[in-house]
Amino acid sequence: MVQATRKEKRLKRHFRARKKIFGSSERPRMVITRTNKHIGAQVINDQEEKTLCAIYSYSKDLKGKVRGYDIAGAEEVGKAIALKAIEAGVAKVVCDTGGNLYHGRVKALAEAARKAGLEF
């Protein structure tokens, strides 16, 4: 039996979660994307298939100020996505970790977004 790779395991968790998580116009889906060097988040309305706002650690808004590979950088991205979402008229979201475990940078981003006023 062949062992599944990390990516295959993450995708399997992501698809399992996506069966249950759906972003509506009242509560869009906040997707957290994590790589080895960067972290980011998007707020998506699945009904209209539209991205309402997005920010990444390599975005022009945060470039030079944030390192995407540490917890402090993830917290800055969390604050920024919350401010952009509130500016776009979104106060409540459904959190989608993208198959990543709710731990470390993913947790730091989510907690910072919560502290900045986003409700989920």
C-alpha atoms as an extended CHARMM CRD file, in Angstrom:
* protein
*
       120  EXT
         1         1  MET       CA              0.0000000000        0.0000000000        0.0000000000  PROA      1               0.0000000000
         2         2  VAL       CA              1.3390000000        3.3970000000       -1.0030000000  PROA      2               0.0000000000
         3         3  GLN       CA              1.4370000000        6.0950000000        1.6640000000  PROA      3               0.0000000000
         4         4  ALA       CA             -0.4490000000        9.3110000000        0.8090000000  PROA      4               0.0000000000
         5         5  THR       CA              1.6430000000       12.4720000000        0.5000000000  PROA      5               0.0000000000
         6         6  ARG       CA              1.1650000000       15.5230000000        2.7080000000  PROA      6               0.0000000000
         7         7  LYS       CA             -0.5300000000       17.3890000000       -0.1180000000  PROA      7               0.0000000000
         8         8  GLU       CA             -2.9440000000       14.5110000000       -0.7720000000  PROA      8               0.0000000000
         9         9  LYS       CA             -3.8390000000       14.3550000000        2.9270000000  PROA      9               0.0000000000
        10        10  ARG       CA             -4.4310000000       18.1260000000        3.0690000000  PROA      10              0.0000000000
        11        11  LEU       CA             -6.6210000000       18.0310000000       -0.0430000000  PROA      11              0.0000000000
        12        12  LYS       CA             -8.6180000000       15.1330000000        1.3880000000  PROA      12              0.0000000000
        13        13  ARG       CA             -9.2770000000       17.1470000000        4.5950000000  PROA      13              0.0000000000
        14        14  HSD       CA            -10.1350000000       20.2140000000        2.5060000000  PROA      14              0.0000000000
        15        15  PHE       CA            -12.6880000000       18.3900000000        0.3310000000  PROA      15              0.0000000000
        16        16  ARG       CA            -14.2250000000       16.7650000000        3.4120000000  PROA      16              0.0000000000
        17        17  ALA       CA            -14.6780000000       20.1680000000        5.0270000000  PROA      17              0.0000000000
        18        18  ARG       CA            -15.9450000000       21.8030000000        1.8240000000  PROA      18              0.0000000000
        19        19  LYS       CA            -18.8790000000       19.3920000000        1.7240000000  PROA      19              0.0000000000
        20        20  LYS       CA            -20.1570000000       21.1300000000        4.8660000000  PROA      20              0.0000000000
        21        21  ILE       CA            -18.8440000000       24.7170000000        4.5450000000  PROA      21              0.0000000000
        22        22  PHE       CA            -20.6100000000       27.0610000000        2.1330000000  PROA      22              0.0000000000
        23        23  GLY       CA            -20.3040000000       30.8330000000        2.0060000000  PROA      23              0.0000000000
        24        24  SER       CA            -23.5130000000       32.7830000000        1.4990000000  PROA      24              0.0000000000
        25        25  SER       CA            -24.1450000000       36.4920000000        1.0840000000  PROA      25              0.0000000000
        26        26  GLU       CA            -24.9340000000       36.7750000000        4.8280000000  PROA      26              0.0000000000
        27        27  ARG       CA            -21.8970000000       34.7160000000        5.9340000000  PROA      27              0.0000000000
        28        28  PRO       CA            -19.2070000000       34.4700000000        3.2430000000  PROA      28              0.0000000000
        29        29  ARG       CA            -16.4210000000       31.9040000000        3.5060000000  PROA      29              0.0000000000
        30        30  MET       CA            -12.9900000000       33.0760000000        4.6790000000  PROA      30              0.0000000000
        31        31  VAL       CA            -10.3890000000       30.7590000000        3.1330000000  PROA      31              0.0000000000
        32        32  ILE       CA             -6.9300000000       30.6490000000        4.7070000000  PROA      32              0.0000000000
        33        33  THR       CA             -4.1010000000       29.7360000000        2.3340000000  PROA      33              0.0000000000
        34        34  ARG       CA             -0.7560000000       28.6790000000        3.7920000000  PROA      34              0.0000000000
        35        35  THR       CA              2.5250000000       27.8910000000        2.0740000000  PROA      35              0.0000000000
        36        36  ASN       CA              6.0190000000       27.5110000000        3.4990000000  PROA      36              0.0000000000
        37        37  LYS       CA              6.8780000000       31.1680000000        2.8450000000  PROA      37              0.0000000000
        38        38  HSD       CA              3.5350000000       32.9950000000        2.7680000000  PROA      38              0.0000000000
        39        39  ILE       CA              0.0430000000       33.0940000000        4.2340000000  PROA      39              0.0000000000
        40        40  GLY       CA             -3.1220000000       34.7400000000        3.0050000000  PROA      40              0.0000000000
        41        41  ALA       CA             -6.8820000000       34.8800000000        3.2460000000  PROA      41              0.0000000000
        42        42  GLN       CA             -9.8190000000       35.4870000000        0.9210000000  PROA      42              0.0000000000
        43        43  VAL       CA            -13.4550000000       36.2340000000        1.7010000000  PROA      43              0.0000000000
        44        44  ILE       CA            -15.6410000000       34.4650000000       -0.8840000000  PROA      44              0.0000000000
        45        45  ASN       CA            -19.3750000000       34.5050000000       -1.5530000000  PROA      45              0.0000000000
        46        46  ASP       CA            -20.0490000000       31.0010000000       -2.9410000000  PROA      46              0.0000000000
        47        47  GLN       CA            -23.6100000000       31.8110000000       -4.0380000000  PROA      47              0.0000000000
        48        48  GLU       CA            -22.4190000000       34.4340000000       -6.5070000000  PROA      48              0.0000000000
        49        49  GLU       CA            -18.9840000000       32.7930000000       -6.9750000000  PROA      49              0.0000000000
        50        50  LYS       CA            -17.3340000000       36.1010000000       -6.1600000000  PROA      50              0.0000000000
        51        51  THR       CA            -14.2600000000       37.0420000000       -4.1330000000  PROA      51              0.0000000000
        52        52  LEU       CA            -15.1630000000       40.0120000000       -1.9360000000  PROA      52              0.0000000000
        53        53  CYS       CA            -11.6620000000       40.7600000000       -0.6630000000  PROA      53              0.0000000000
        54        54  ALA       CA             -8.2800000000       39.0990000000       -0.3410000000  PROA      54              0.0000000000
        55        55  ILE       CA             -4.8830000000       39.7750000000        1.1800000000  PROA      55              0.0000000000
        56        56  TYR       CA             -1.6210000000       37.8520000000        1.2480000000  PROA      56              0.0000000000
        57        57  SER       CA              1.6690000000       38.3780000000        3.0250000000  PROA      57              0.0000000000
        58        58  TYR       CA              3.2100000000       39.3460000000       -0.3300000000  PROA      58              0.0000000000
        59        59  SER       CA              0.4860000000       41.9120000000       -1.2110000000  PROA      59              0.0000000000
        60        60  LYS       CA              1.4920000000       45.4960000000       -1.9630000000  PROA      60              0.0000000000
        61        61  ASP       CA             -0.3180000000       46.6510000000        1.1900000000  PROA      61              0.0000000000
        62        62  LEU       CA              1.8750000000       44.4980000000        3.4480000000  PROA      62              0.0000000000
        63        63  LYS       CA              5.0350000000       44.0240000000        1.3700000000  PROA      63              0.0000000000
        64        64  GLY       CA              8.1450000000       44.7520000000        3.4200000000  PROA      64              0.0000000000
        65        65  LYS       CA              6.1990000000       44.9700000000        6.6880000000  PROA      65              0.0000000000
        66        66  VAL       CA              5.2330000000       41.3210000000        7.0570000000  PROA      66              0.0000000000
        67        67  ARG       CA              7.0160000000       38.0040000000        6.9280000000  PROA      67              0.0000000000
        68        68  GLY       CA              4.5530000000       35.3210000000        5.9260000000  PROA      68              0.0000000000
        69        69  TYR       CA              6.4290000000       32.4600000000        7.5120000000  PROA      69              0.0000000000
        70        70  ASP       CA              6.0430000000       33.4640000000       11.1610000000  PROA      70              0.0000000000
        71        71  ILE       CA              3.1740000000       33.9450000000       13.5810000000  PROA      71              0.0000000000
        72        72  ALA       CA              3.5980000000       37.7450000000       13.7980000000  PROA      72              0.0000000000
        73        73  GLY       CA              3.1730000000       37.9860000000       10.0270000000  PROA      73              0.0000000000
        74        74  ALA       CA              0.0770000000       35.7910000000       10.1490000000  PROA      74              0.0000000000
        75        75  GLU       CA             -1.4170000000       38.0780000000       12.8040000000  PROA      75              0.0000000000
        76        76  GLU       CA             -0.8350000000       41.1370000000       10.5930000000  PROA      76              0.0000000000
        77        77  VAL       CA             -2.5320000000       39.3870000000        7.6680000000  PROA      77              0.0000000000
        78        78  GLY       CA             -5.4470000000       38.4890000000        9.9770000000  PROA      78              0.0000000000
        79        79  LYS       CA             -5.8960000000       42.1180000000       11.0400000000  PROA      79              0.0000000000
        80        80  ALA       CA             -5.6790000000       43.2800000000        7.4230000000  PROA      80              0.0000000000
        81        81  ILE       CA             -8.2750000000       40.7830000000        6.1250000000  PROA      81              0.0000000000
        82        82  ALA       CA            -10.6680000000       41.7640000000        8.9300000000  PROA      82              0.0000000000
        83        83  LEU       CA            -10.3490000000       45.4510000000        8.0810000000  PROA      83              0.0000000000
        84        84  LYS       CA            -10.8340000000       44.7880000000        4.3570000000  PROA      84              0.0000000000
        85        85  ALA       CA            -13.8600000000       42.5490000000        5.0120000000  PROA      85              0.0000000000
        86        86  ILE       CA            -15.5040000000       45.0970000000        7.2980000000  PROA      86              0.0000000000
        87        87  GLU       CA            -14.7980000000       47.7830000000        4.6850000000  PROA      87              0.0000000000
        88        88  ALA       CA            -16.5340000000       45.5510000000        2.1060000000  PROA      88              0.0000000000
        89        89  GLY       CA            -19.5790000000       45.2640000000        4.3900000000  PROA      89              0.0000000000
        90        90  VAL       CA            -18.9280000000       41.8020000000        5.8300000000  PROA      90              0.0000000000
        91        91  ALA       CA            -19.0750000000       41.3400000000        9.6050000000  PROA      91              0.0000000000
        92        92  LYS       CA            -19.6980000000       37.5780000000        9.8790000000  PROA      92              0.0000000000
        93        93  VAL       CA            -17.8140000000       34.8340000000        8.0350000000  PROA      93              0.0000000000
        94        94  VAL       CA            -17.4270000000       31.0660000000        8.0060000000  PROA      94              0.0000000000
        95        95  CYS       CA            -13.8010000000       30.0050000000        8.5040000000  PROA      95              0.0000000000
        96        96  ASP       CA            -12.2890000000       27.5190000000        6.0250000000  PROA      96              0.0000000000
        97        97  THR       CA             -8.7360000000       26.4830000000        6.8870000000  PROA      97              0.0000000000
        98        98  GLY       CA             -8.1770000000       24.9650000000        3.4500000000  PROA      98              0.0000000000
        99        99  GLY       CA             -7.3920000000       21.5460000000        4.8700000000  PROA      99              0.0000000000
       100       100  ASN       CA             -4.6480000000       22.9450000000        7.1050000000  PROA      100             0.0000000000
       101       101  LEU       CA             -4.7830000000       22.1490000000       10.7970000000  PROA      101             0.0000000000
       102       102  TYR       CA             -6.1100000000       24.9190000000       13.0690000000  PROA      102             0.0000000000
       103       103  HSD       CA             -2.7130000000       25.4030000000       14.6640000000  PROA      103             0.0000000000
       104       104  GLY       CA              0.2240000000       27.7960000000       14.4990000000  PROA      104             0.0000000000
       105       105  ARG       CA              0.0260000000       30.4170000000       11.7300000000  PROA      105             0.0000000000
       106       106  VAL       CA             -3.5160000000       29.4530000000       10.6990000000  PROA      106             0.0000000000
       107       107  LYS       CA             -4.7620000000       29.8560000000       14.2670000000  PROA      107             0.0000000000
       108       108  ALA       CA             -2.8580000000       33.1450000000       14.6890000000  PROA      108             0.0000000000
       109       109  LEU       CA             -4.4590000000       34.5710000000       11.5270000000  PROA      109             0.0000000000
       110       110  ALA       CA             -7.9480000000       33.5100000000       12.6320000000  PROA      110             0.0000000000
       111       111  GLU       CA             -7.5490000000       34.8540000000       16.1750000000  PROA      111             0.0000000000
       112       112  ALA       CA             -6.1900000000       38.1990000000       14.9010000000  PROA      112             0.0000000000
       113       113  ALA       CA             -9.1320000000       38.5130000000       12.4960000000  PROA      113             0.0000000000
       114       114  ARG       CA            -11.4970000000       37.8310000000       15.3890000000  PROA      114             0.0000000000
       115       115  LYS       CA             -9.8350000000       40.4680000000       17.5650000000  PROA      115             0.0000000000
       116       116  ALA       CA            -10.0430000000       42.9990000000       14.7140000000  PROA      116             0.0000000000
       117       117  GLY       CA            -13.8280000000       42.6300000000       14.6060000000  PROA      117             0.0000000000
       118       118  LEU       CA            -14.6230000000       39.7630000000       12.2500000000  PROA      118             0.0000000000
       119       119  GLU       CA            -17.1410000000       37.3230000000       13.7280000000  PROA      119             0.0000000000
       120       120  PHE       CA            -16.9990000000       33.5520000000       13.1000000000  PROA      120             0.0000000000
